[in-house]
């Protein structure tokens, strides 16, 4: 996750990332963060599954035309 942040925002340093994480901790609280992470993980998993399904349909369509 931090890697993705660094890819999209390369000018962020360790101090800025720490500050952002601290603000998230203060804003949401320690009890809410695991729930948010779990929901984020589910969303990513569903996105990957949908991507795989679309890729499979495209490959099957290409195979049908041959």
N, CA, C and O atoms as CSV, one atom per row, in Angstrom:
chain,resi,resn,atom,element,x,y,z
A,1,UNK,N,N,0.825,-1.183,0.000
A,1,UNK,CA,C,0.000,0.000,0.000
A,1,UNK,C,C,0.872,1.250,0.000
A,1,UNK,O,O,0.595,2.203,-0.728
A,2,UNK,N,N,1.902,1.246,0.798
A,2,UNK,CA,C,2.796,2.393,0.829
A,2,UNK,C,C,3.493,2.519,-0.515
A,2,UNK,O,O,3.750,3.631,-0.977
A,3,UNK,N,N,3.806,1.378,-1.156
A,3,UNK,CA,C,4.440,1.409,-2.466
A,3,UNK,C,C,3.543,2.127,-3.470
A,3,UNK,O,O,4.020,2.947,-4.254
A,4,UNK,N,N,2.231,1.821,-3.448
A,4,UNK,CA,C,1.305,2.489,-4.360
A,4,UNK,C,C,1.273,3.982,-4.098
A,4,UNK,O,O,1.207,4.774,-5.038
A,5,UNK,N,N,1.317,4.373,-2.844
A,5,UNK,CA,C,1.328,5.789,-2.503
A,5,UNK,C,C,2.565,6.446,-3.073
A,5,UNK,O,O,2.492,7.553,-3.608
A,6,UNK,N,N,3.690,5.784,-2.967
A,6,UNK,CA,C,4.931,6.358,-3.471
A,6,UNK,C,C,4.939,6.429,-4.992
A,6,UNK,O,O,5.570,7.316,-5.566
A,7,UNK,N,N,4.245,5.504,-5.653
A,7,UNK,CA,C,4.189,5.532,-7.113
A,7,UNK,C,C,3.360,6.712,-7.581
A,7,UNK,O,O,3.756,7.418,-8.508
A,8,UNK,N,N,2.219,6.936,-6.955
A,8,UNK,CA,C,1.331,8.002,-7.388
A,8,UNK,C,C,1.759,9.372,-6.864
A,8,UNK,O,O,1.491,10.383,-7.514
A,9,UNK,N,N,2.401,9.429,-5.732
A,9,UNK,CA,C,2.836,10.689,-5.147
A,9,UNK,C,C,4.315,10.588,-4.782
A,9,UNK,O,O,4.649,10.460,-3.604
A,10,UNK,N,N,5.191,10.643,-5.758
A,10,UNK,CA,C,6.613,10.411,-5.477
A,10,UNK,C,C,7.270,11.486,-4.618
A,10,UNK,O,O,8.360,11.266,-4.091
A,11,UNK,N,N,6.628,12.648,-4.466
A,11,UNK,CA,C,7.260,13.700,-3.686
A,11,UNK,C,C,7.004,13.550,-2.180
A,11,UNK,O,O,7.530,14.330,-1.385
A,12,UNK,N,N,6.207,12.559,-1.786
A,12,UNK,CA,C,5.964,12.342,-0.360
A,12,UNK,C,C,7.142,11.623,0.272
A,12,UNK,O,O,7.636,10.625,-0.252
A,13,UNK,N,N,7.575,12.141,1.388
A,13,UNK,CA,C,8.643,11.497,2.134
A,13,UNK,C,C,8.071,10.703,3.292
A,13,UNK,O,O,6.855,10.631,3.470
A,14,UNK,N,N,8.946,10.115,4.068
A,14,UNK,CA,C,8.510,9.297,5.205
A,14,UNK,C,C,7.772,10.145,6.242
A,14,UNK,O,O,6.806,9.683,6.850
A,15,UNK,N,N,8.221,11.368,6.440
A,15,UNK,CA,C,7.558,12.251,7.407
A,15,UNK,C,C,6.140,12.588,7.012
A,15,UNK,O,O,5.244,12.605,7.856
A,16,UNK,N,N,5.926,12.858,5.725
A,16,UNK,CA,C,4.583,13.182,5.254
A,16,UNK,C,C,3.654,11.987,5.360
A,16,UNK,O,O,2.494,12.132,5.746
A,17,UNK,N,N,4.159,10.796,5.016
A,17,UNK,CA,C,3.344,9.584,5.114
A,17,UNK,C,C,2.987,9.313,6.570
A,17,UNK,O,O,1.854,8.939,6.875
A,18,UNK,N,N,3.945,9.500,7.467
A,18,UNK,CA,C,3.684,9.305,8.891
A,18,UNK,C,C,2.620,10.285,9.383
A,18,UNK,O,O,1.731,9.910,10.147
A,19,UNK,N,N,2.711,11.516,8.955
A,19,UNK,CA,C,1.722,12.520,9.339
A,19,UNK,C,C,0.335,12.152,8.832
A,19,UNK,O,O,-0.645,12.289,9.565
A,20,UNK,N,N,0.237,11.693,7.607
A,20,UNK,CA,C,-1.056,11.275,7.056
A,20,UNK,C,C,-1.623,10.109,7.849
A,20,UNK,O,O,-2.807,10.109,8.188
A,21,UNK,N,N,-0.795,9.113,8.149
A,21,UNK,CA,C,-1.257,7.965,8.935
A,21,UNK,C,C,-1.702,8.387,10.332
A,21,UNK,O,O,-2.681,7.856,10.856
A,22,UNK,N,N,-0.999,9.329,10.935
A,22,UNK,CA,C,-1.364,9.832,12.259
A,22,UNK,C,C,-2.710,10.550,12.212
A,22,UNK,O,O,-3.536,10.378,13.108
A,23,UNK,N,N,-2.933,11.342,11.189
A,23,UNK,CA,C,-4.210,12.043,11.041
A,23,UNK,C,C,-5.344,11.041,10.847
A,23,UNK,O,O,-6.426,11.212,11.407
A,24,UNK,N,N,-5.100,9.998,10.058
A,24,UNK,CA,C,-6.118,8.959,9.873
A,24,UNK,C,C,-6.408,8.273,11.197
A,24,UNK,O,O,-7.566,8.002,11.513
A,25,UNK,N,N,-5.374,7.990,11.969
A,25,UNK,CA,C,-5.553,7.355,13.274
A,25,UNK,C,C,-6.381,8.235,14.198
A,25,UNK,O,O,-7.277,7.742,14.884
A,26,UNK,N,N,-6.097,9.515,14.226
A,26,UNK,CA,C,-6.848,10.439,15.079
A,26,UNK,C,C,-8.285,10.581,14.591
A,26,UNK,O,O,-9.217,10.601,15.395
A,27,UNK,N,N,-8.465,10.680,13.281
A,27,UNK,CA,C,-9.789,10.911,12.714
A,27,UNK,C,C,-10.709,9.702,12.886
A,27,UNK,O,O,-11.865,9.855,13.280
A,28,UNK,N,N,-10.201,8.501,12.591
A,28,UNK,CA,C,-11.040,7.304,12.639
A,28,UNK,C,C,-10.948,6.551,13.958
A,28,UNK,O,O,-11.889,5.849,14.327
A,29,UNK,N,N,-9.860,6.677,14.662
A,29,UNK,CA,C,-9.687,5.944,15.907
A,29,UNK,C,C,-9.093,4.571,15.667
A,29,UNK,O,O,-9.193,4.019,14.571
A,30,UNK,N,N,-8.479,4.031,16.694
A,30,UNK,CA,C,-7.778,2.751,16.564
A,30,UNK,C,C,-8.725,1.589,16.330
A,30,UNK,O,O,-8.338,0.607,15.697
A,31,UNK,N,N,-9.953,1.670,16.821
A,31,UNK,CA,C,-10.905,0.563,16.659
A,31,UNK,C,C,-11.471,0.498,15.247
A,31,UNK,O,O,-11.818,-0.585,14.778
A,32,UNK,N,N,-11.569,1.604,14.577
A,32,UNK,CA,C,-12.198,1.659,13.263
A,32,UNK,C,C,-11.238,1.301,12.126
A,32,UNK,O,O,-11.680,0.859,11.065
A,33,UNK,N,N,-9.950,1.485,12.332
A,33,UNK,CA,C,-8.977,1.270,11.259
A,33,UNK,C,C,-8.961,-0.181,10.764
A,33,UNK,O,O,-8.928,-0.381,9.550
A,34,UNK,N,N,-8.983,-1.204,11.627
A,34,UNK,CA,C,-9.023,-2.579,11.099
A,34,UNK,C,C,-10.272,-2.847,10.255
A,34,UNK,O,O,-10.203,-3.570,9.261
A,35,UNK,N,N,-11.396,-2.277,10.641
A,35,UNK,CA,C,-12.617,-2.448,9.854
A,35,UNK,C,C,-12.470,-1.787,8.485
A,35,UNK,O,O,-12.901,-2.344,7.475
A,36,UNK,N,N,-11.864,-0.603,8.453
A,36,UNK,CA,C,-11.641,0.081,7.184
A,36,UNK,C,C,-10.684,-0.715,6.299
A,36,UNK,O,O,-10.904,-0.833,5.094
A,37,UNK,N,N,-9.636,-1.255,6.886
A,37,UNK,CA,C,-8.667,-2.044,6.126
A,37,UNK,C,C,-9.322,-3.317,5.580
A,37,UNK,O,O,-9.059,-3.719,4.446
A,38,UNK,N,N,-10.165,-3.938,6.384
A,38,UNK,CA,C,-10.860,-5.140,5.934
A,38,UNK,C,C,-11.772,-4.824,4.755
A,38,UNK,O,O,-11.803,-5.570,3.777
A,39,UNK,N,N,-12.505,-3.734,4.843
A,39,UNK,CA,C,-13.369,-3.323,3.740
A,39,UNK,C,C,-12.579,-2.980,2.492
A,39,UNK,O,O,-12.993,-3.308,1.381
A,40,UNK,N,N,-11.445,-2.325,2.670
A,40,UNK,CA,C,-10.569,-1.989,1.552
A,40,UNK,C,C,-10.050,-3.264,0.894
A,40,UNK,O,O,-10.002,-3.355,-0.333
A,41,UNK,N,N,-9.664,-4.242,1.702
A,41,UNK,CA,C,-9.177,-5.526,1.182
A,41,UNK,C,C,-10.254,-6.263,0.404
A,41,UNK,O,O,-9.980,-6.835,-0.651
A,42,UNK,N,N,-11.479,-6.251,0.921
A,42,UNK,CA,C,-12.593,-6.880,0.205
A,42,UNK,C,C,-12.835,-6.204,-1.138
A,42,UNK,O,O,-13.078,-6.868,-2.146
A,43,UNK,N,N,-12.766,-4.897,-1.138
A,43,UNK,CA,C,-12.965,-4.157,-2.384
A,43,UNK,C,C,-11.914,-4.497,-3.422
A,43,UNK,O,O,-12.231,-4.672,-4.598
A,44,UNK,N,N,-10.674,-4.589,-2.994
A,44,UNK,CA,C,-9.590,-4.943,-3.913
A,44,UNK,C,C,-9.788,-6.365,-4.433
A,44,UNK,O,O,-9.596,-6.624,-5.621
A,45,UNK,N,N,-10.171,-7.284,-3.549
A,45,UNK,CA,C,-10.388,-8.671,-3.955
A,45,UNK,C,C,-11.519,-8.762,-4.987
A,45,UNK,O,O,-11.389,-9.472,-5.984
A,46,UNK,N,N,-12.625,-8.049,-4.755
A,46,UNK,CA,C,-13.732,-8.053,-5.708
A,46,UNK,C,C,-13.304,-7.456,-7.042
A,46,UNK,O,O,-13.698,-7.956,-8.097
A,47,UNK,N,N,-12.508,-6.400,-7.010
A,47,UNK,CA,C,-12.015,-5.793,-8.241
A,47,UNK,C,C,-11.140,-6.774,-9.016
A,47,UNK,O,O,-11.269,-6.887,-10.235
A,48,UNK,N,N,-10.254,-7.481,-8.323
A,48,UNK,CA,C,-9.389,-8.458,-8.987
A,48,UNK,C,C,-10.218,-9.587,-9.588
A,48,UNK,O,O,-9.956,-10.023,-10.709
A,49,UNK,N,N,-11.218,-10.064,-8.844
A,49,UNK,CA,C,-12.073,-11.134,-9.357
A,49,UNK,C,C,-12.820,-10.677,-10.606
A,49,UNK,O,O,-12.916,-11.423,-11.581
A,50,UNK,N,N,-13.343,-9.469,-10.580
A,50,UNK,CA,C,-14.052,-8.940,-11.746
A,50,UNK,C,C,-13.105,-8.788,-12.926
A,50,UNK,O,O,-13.479,-9.069,-14.065
A,51,UNK,N,N,-11.885,-8.347,-12.661
A,51,UNK,CA,C,-10.893,-8.197,-13.727
A,51,UNK,C,C,-10.561,-9.550,-14.343
A,51,UNK,O,O,-10.468,-9.673,-15.564
A,52,UNK,N,N,-10.384,-10.563,-13.503
A,52,UNK,CA,C,-10.094,-11.905,-14.009
A,52,UNK,C,C,-11.253,-12.432,-14.849
A,52,UNK,O,O,-11.042,-13.064,-15.884
A,53,UNK,N,N,-12.474,-12.169,-14.397
A,53,UNK,CA,C,-13.657,-12.628,-15.121
A,53,UNK,C,C,-13.744,-11.968,-16.504
A,53,UNK,O,O,-14.013,-12.645,-17.496
A,54,UNK,N,N,-13.521,-10.669,-16.570
A,54,UNK,CA,C,-13.554,-9.964,-17.851
A,54,UNK,C,C,-12.447,-10.478,-18.761
A,54,UNK,O,O,-12.668,-10.676,-19.956
A,55,UNK,N,N,-11.259,-10.696,-18.208
A,55,UNK,CA,C,-10.142,-11.201,-19.003
A,55,UNK,C,C,-10.473,-12.578,-19.562
A,55,UNK,O,O,-10.176,-12.869,-20.720
A,56,UNK,N,N,-11.091,-13.427,-18.737
A,56,UNK,CA,C,-11.461,-14.775,-19.180
A,56,UNK,C,C,-12.502,-14.703,-20.290
A,56,UNK,O,O,-12.412,-15.448,-21.266
A,57,UNK,N,N,-13.481,-13.825,-20.158
A,57,UNK,CA,C,-14.504,-13.673,-21.197
A,57,UNK,C,C,-13.882,-13.198,-22.505
A,57,UNK,O,O,-14.262,-13.667,-23.578
A,58,UNK,N,N,-12.940,-12.282,-22.425
A,58,UNK,CA,C,-12.266,-11.793,-23.637
A,58,UNK,C,C,-11.469,-12.926,-24.281
A,58,UNK,O,O,-11.523,-13.103,-25.499
A,59,UNK,N,N,-10.731,-13.695,-23.479
A,59,UNK,CA,C,-9.956,-14.802,-24.013
A,59,UNK,C,C,-10.866,-15.853,-24.634
A,59,UNK,O,O,-10.549,-16.403,-25.689
A,60,UNK,N,N,-11.999,-16.135,-23.987
A,60,UNK,CA,C,-12.953,-17.111,-24.551
A,60,UNK,C,C,-13.538,-16.585,-25.852
A,60,UNK,O,O,-13.757,-17.363,-26.781
A,61,UNK,N,N,-13.793,-15.304,-25.943
A,61,UNK,CA,C,-14.305,-14.716,-27.171
A,61,UNK,C,C,-13.292,-14.813,-28.302
A,61,UNK,O,O,-13.661,-15.078,-29.446
A,62,UNK,N,N,-12.027,-14.600,-27.992
A,62,UNK,CA,C,-10.976,-14.709,-29.000
A,62,UNK,C,C,-10.845,-16.158,-29.453
A,62,UNK,O,O,-10.680,-16.425,-30.643
A,63,UNK,N,N,-10.917,-17.096,-28.504
A,63,UNK,CA,C,-10.819,-18.517,-28.854
A,63,UNK,C,C,-11.999,-18.965,-29.716
A,63,UNK,O,O,-11.827,-19.807,-30.597
A,64,UNK,N,N,-13.185,-18.421,-29.480
A,64,UNK,CA,C,-14.374,-18.783,-30.252
A,64,UNK,C,C,-14.276,-18.316,-31.696
A,64,UNK,O,O,-14.822,-18.955,-32.595
A,65,UNK,N,N,-13.586,-17.210,-31.924
A,65,UNK,CA,C,-13.491,-16.675,-33.285
A,65,UNK,C,C,-12.474,-17.437,-34.133
A,65,UNK,O,O,-12.492,-17.327,-35.359
A,66,UNK,N,N,-11.591,-18.205,-33.500
A,66,UNK,CA,C,-10.570,-18.960,-34.250
A,66,UNK,C,C,-11.130,-20.235,-34.820
A,66,UNK,O,O,-10.409,-20.987,-35.477
